[in-house]
């Protein structure tokens, strides 16, 4: 796969210089000498300051930087010398006034206190997939380690208002993929995103990447503070938002494009027909990134979007192996071995889990959530087993419940 994330973090500079703001010394033309580190640190601080300019959208920042040294661009902004093709006179004057009130030393101290790094496309630490994207991120703030650049990446997304089943599936997918060496990318939101990250962290496999829509010093949502800290400590937090930036609504569509840009596959676990998850799907389609969806009940509003995707030809993701097959890391059916012909009569030919589900339904109808708890089996496996029984005519649906079909 293409390199998704940059090389590992370089050592910090000598005492007295900002370790947090240091970009890779190669990007500054320096080696291990203090001058090279100082130049790199300075460029990191200036890039952070540029990102804080009012009305500085990613596209405008991209035009403003144009591959140049951020320190040089910052000086240009201060004297009001920005080209008219980048911003009109009113914006240029506003930028100039704003820049004169920025304390670069305070910016450097803030970055260091967060253990944060700032990169631009000129830095070898800037994610290649983002720098070369159709809608590139000209400045990125990063906290934490950088995952293996050779590892495949899967974005797991979904609704904040997920069902217990959706949360369980997201956790199991996150765990299974991380254990298989796949970088799990998500948005650190409540619901599906957070569940996927928790599962991946619990697996202690490949480090995760959280792409957020606020500044690195503004934890959002607050209910995920523990997860935010865990991802920053053992994985990577990424954002385009400058320090102090609140999670304004317009930042999340921009965040979603980064999720798609960093992923080889996007998996939607639960989603309504409209919302952030479906916007991430649109961004994935723009980039020819494979999209998969977890099947859900037609009576579950949280599955309306995923079922729509499946009806439009999206590949189903019923288990980790389905995603690994899409990544080219597994062969379809390899994990299960050759399937025996199913012969419904008397349960002959059914696998142990299918037989267990039928036994549980002998006592009467039950919801899939209850079946999962009683069977003590992973949610995706129960879903697959139940679907197989339904195809064989041994199981029927009654609203949100399933029941054994006799005769």
Secondary structure, 3 states (H helix, E strand, C coil): CCCCCCCCCCCCCCCCCCCCCCCCHHHHCCCCCHHHHHHHHHHHHHHHHHHCCCCCCHHHHHHHHCCCCHHHHHHHHHCCCCCCCCCCHHHHHHHHHHHHCCCHHHHHHHHHHHCEEEEECCCCCCCHHHHCCCCCCCEEEEEECCCCCCCCEEEEECCCCCCHHHHHHHHHHHHHHHHCCCEEEECCCCCHHHHHHHHHHHHCCCCCEEECCCCCCCCCCHHHHHHHHHHHHHCEEEECCCCCCCCCCHHHHHHHHHHHHHCCEEEECCCCCCCHHHHHHHHHHHCCCEEEECCCCCCCHHHHHHHHHHHCCCEECCCHHHHHHHHCCCCCCCCCCCCCCCCCHHHCCCCHHHHHHHHHHCCCCEEHHHHHHHHCCCHHHHHHHHHHHHHCCCEEEECCEEEECCC
